[in-house]
């Protein structure tokens, strides 16, 4: 059964007109996770989330774990419950599942990556060792052209689901939350090309159009690092620690390299901030026309 419905304007990037994009109304339905239907789509999204490092992180086992929690988390579909998810959000209790091969791999992974920041590494190591701490791993990913206003409702539903689970004495009374996401890096030359394209939108590439219509601002980053998902910048404001890290399996890049230069992002946030984060996401990424 659908949790709720949300409507959003979605740009048709394949429009015949380069100067006048066509917008269509798309109904997005929110569903619970379904192990029978969603496995392949969720695994693809997890592979996308972890980039070139996905192969070593047992995403098949992680997919099974995510789908085992039918009451925690949300998928977004457009073709009814039998369709494939275009996005999902869930959270796993690291302590409860610490014997699962995927959680073992991910804990080792985030601890290794956090060494890029001594304070972060010390805080994360202490938190994961402390039996009084309940640490949740937040997993959220979507197809690249999904509009960002569909994300806040998922976080609001997650807040409600966690509250209900705690009232039922289920192990979701978190003290801390770990977020893993993705960023891309642009050289000064690529940033300049992007700026020119934004000034002449009719000549922008499809990739540049998708970046501009996916909720991101046109502000240039001082370090050339940009989030794939705009909501990450709001999550970062609530985080006690934040780190951009290189992928372990990233190939060396040069002037001839093809595609975006991507990296991972790791954030640690007090779980008590989740309700306020959900509220802020709803305010910042309110659908056009909603007051």
C-alpha positions in Angstrom: 0.0 0.0 0.0 1.3 3.5 -0.9 2.4 5.5 2.1 1.5 8.8 0.4 1.7 10.5 -3.0 3.8 13.5 -4.0 3.7 15.4 -7.3 6.6 17.2 -8.8 7.6 18.9 -12.0 10.2 17.0 -13.9 12.2 18.3 -16.8 12.2 16.2 -20.0 15.9 16.5 -20.9 15.3 14.7 -24.2 13.1 17.4 -25.5 13.6 18.3 -29.2 14.0 21.9 -28.2 17.4 22.8 -26.8 16.2 26.2 -25.7 12.9 25.4 -24.2 12.9 22.4 -21.8 9.6 20.6 -21.5 8.2 19.9 -18.0 5.9 17.1 -17.2 4.0 16.3 -14.0 5.1 13.1 -12.4 3.3 11.4 -9.5 5.7 9.9 -7.0 4.3 7.2 -4.7 6.0 6.3 -1.4 6.1 2.7 -0.3 7.6 0.5 2.3 10.6 -1.7 1.4 9.5 -4.9 -0.4 12.0 -7.8 -0.4 10.1 -9.6 -3.2 10.1 -6.7 -5.6 12.9 -4.2 -4.7 16.1 -6.3 -4.4 17.7 -5.5 -7.8 16.9 -1.8 -7.8 18.0 -1.3 -4.2 21.3 -3.2 -4.9 21.9 -1.0 -7.9 21.3 2.1 -5.9 23.7 0.9 -3.1 26.3 0.2 -5.8 25.8 3.7 -7.0 26.1 5.1 -3.5 29.5 3.5 -2.8 30.9 4.1 -6.3 34.0 2.2 -7.3 34.4 0.8 -3.8 31.0 -1.0 -3.8 32.4 -4.3 -4.9 34.4 -4.8 -1.7 31.5 -3.8 0.6 29.2 -6.8 0.2 26.3 -4.8 -1.2 24.3 -8.0 -1.9 24.3 -8.7 1.9 23.6 -5.1 2.7 20.6 -5.1 0.3 19.2 -8.2 2.1 19.7 -6.4 5.4 17.9 -3.2 4.2 15.0 -5.2 2.8 14.7 -7.3 6.0 13.3 -4.1 7.7 10.0 -3.7 6.0 8.7 -1.3 8.7 11.7 1.1 8.6 12.5 3.0 5.4 10.8 4.2 2.2 11.0 3.7 -1.5 9.8 6.0 -4.2 8.1 4.6 -7.3 6.0 5.9 -10.2 4.5 2.7 -11.5 2.8 1.4 -8.4 4.1 -1.0 -5.8 5.1 -3.5 -8.5 7.5 -1.0 -10.1 11.2 -0.5 -9.5 12.2 2.1 -6.8 13.8 5.3 -8.1 15.0 6.2 -4.6 15.1 4.8 -1.1 15.9 5.8 2.5 16.6 3.5 5.4 18.7 3.2 8.6 20.4 0.1 10.1 21.5 -0.4 13.7 25.3 -1.1 13.4 25.5 -2.8 16.8 22.6 -5.1 16.2 24.0 -6.2 12.9 27.7 -6.2 13.7 28.0 -9.9 12.7 26.7 -9.2 9.2 29.4 -9.3 6.6 28.3 -6.1 5.0 28.2 -4.2 8.3 31.6 -5.5 9.3 33.0 -4.3 5.9 31.3 -0.9 6.2 32.5 -0.3 9.8 36.1 -1.1 8.8 35.6 1.1 5.7 34.3 4.2 7.5 36.9 3.9 10.3 39.7 3.7 7.7 38.3 6.7 5.8 37.8 8.8 9.0 41.6 8.6 9.6 41.8 11.6 7.2 40.6 13.7 10.2 42.1 12.8 13.6 39.3 14.3 15.6 36.7 12.6 13.5 38.4 9.2 13.7 38.8 9.4 17.5 35.1 10.4 18.0 33.9 7.7 15.6 36.1 5.0 17.1 35.0 5.9 20.6 31.3 6.0 19.6 31.4 2.6 17.9 33.2 1.0 20.9 30.9 2.5 23.5 28.2 0.0 24.5 26.0 2.9 25.6 25.9 4.3 22.1 23.5 3.1 19.5 24.7 4.0 16.1 22.5 4.0 13.0 23.8 3.8 9.4 21.6 6.0 7.2 21.5 4.8 3.6 19.8 7.1 1.1 20.3 7.1 -2.7 18.3 8.0 -5.8 18.5 8.2 -9.6 20.3 11.3 -10.6 17.3 13.2 -12.1 15.0 12.6 -9.1 13.9 16.1 -7.9 15.2 16.9 -4.4 11.7 17.9 -3.0 10.8 14.2 -2.8 13.5 13.7 -0.2 12.1 15.6 2.9 8.9 13.5 3.0 11.1 10.4 3.3 12.9 11.9 6.3 9.7 12.9 8.0 8.4 9.4 7.6 11.6 7.9 8.9 11.3 10.1 12.0 7.8 8.7 12.6 8.8 5.1 11.9 11.7 5.3 14.3 9.5 6.8 17.0 7.0 4.0 16.6 9.7 1.4 16.6 11.2 2.7 19.9 7.7 2.6 21.4 7.6 -1.1 20.5 11.0 -1.6 22.1 12.7 -2.3 18.8 16.4 -1.4 18.6 16.1 2.0 16.9 16.7 4.3 19.8 19.8 5.8 18.2 22.4 8.1 19.9 24.3 8.8 16.7 23.8 8.5 12.9 26.4 8.0 10.2 25.6 9.3 6.8 27.6 8.2 3.7 27.1 10.0 0.4 28.9 11.2 -2.7 30.5 14.3 -4.2 32.2 15.3 -7.4 35.2 17.6 -8.0 35.6 20.1 -10.8 38.8 21.7 -12.0 38.9 25.5 -12.4 38.5 24.9 -16.2 35.4 22.7 -15.7 33.9 25.2 -13.3 34.4 28.0 -15.8 32.7 25.9 -18.5 29.9 25.2 -16.1 29.5 28.9 -15.4 29.3 29.7 -19.1 26.7 27.0 -19.6 24.6 28.4 -16.8 24.7 31.8 -18.4 23.6 30.2 -21.7 21.2 27.5 -20.5 20.0 26.7 -24.0 23.5 25.4 -24.8 24.0 23.5 -21.6 24.8 19.8 -21.8 22.3 17.3 -20.5 24.5 16.6 -17.5 24.7 20.3 -16.7 20.9 20.6 -17.1 20.3 17.8 -14.7 22.6 19.4 -12.1 20.7 22.7 -12.4 17.2 21.2 -12.3 17.9 18.7 -9.4 17.7 21.4 -6.8 21.4 22.5 -6.7 22.3 26.2 -6.6 24.6 27.9 -9.1 27.0 29.0 -6.4 30.6 28.0 -7.1 32.3 26.0 -4.5 35.5 27.5 -3.0 37.2 24.1 -3.2 35.6 22.8 -6.4 33.7 20.1 -4.5 30.0 19.7 -5.1 27.4 17.3 -3.7 25.5 15.0 -5.9 22.5 15.5 -3.6 21.8 19.1 -2.4 20.3 17.9 0.9 23.8 16.8 2.0 24.8 20.4 2.6 21.9 20.7 5.1 22.8 17.4 6.8 26.4 18.7 7.1 25.2 21.7 9.1 23.8 19.3 11.8 26.9 17.0 11.8 29.4 17.0 14.5 32.0 15.7 12.1 32.3 15.8 8.3 34.8 14.5 5.8 35.4 14.1 2.1 37.4 11.0 1.3 39.0 9.5 -1.8 37.7 6.2 -3.0 40.1 3.3 -2.4 39.7 2.0 -6.0 39.7 5.3 -7.8 41.8 5.3 -10.9 44.5 8.0 -11.4 43.2 10.9 -13.4 44.8 13.1 -16.0 43.7 15.6 -18.6 42.3 12.8 -20.8 40.2 11.2 -18.0 36.6 10.7 -18.9 33.7 11.4 -16.6 33.4 13.1 -13.2 36.1 13.0 -10.6 34.1 11.5 -7.7 34.7 10.9 -4.0 32.9 9.9 -0.9 31.4 11.9 2.0 31.1 10.8 5.6 29.2 12.6 8.3 28.5 11.8 12.0 25.4 13.5 13.5 23.7 13.3 16.9 20.5 11.3 16.4 18.6 13.8 18.5 19.0 16.2 15.6 17.1 14.0 13.1 13.6 15.6 13.7 14.9 19.1 13.3 16.9 18.0 10.2 13.7 16.6 8.7 11.9 20.0 9.4 14.8 22.0 7.8 14.9 19.8 4.7 11.1 20.4 4.3 11.6 24.2 4.5 14.7 24.4 2.3 13.5 22.1 -0.4 9.8 23.0 -0.5 8.2 22.1 -3.9 7.7 25.1 -6.2 4.4 26.9 -5.6 4.1 25.5 -2.0 4.1 28.2 0.7 
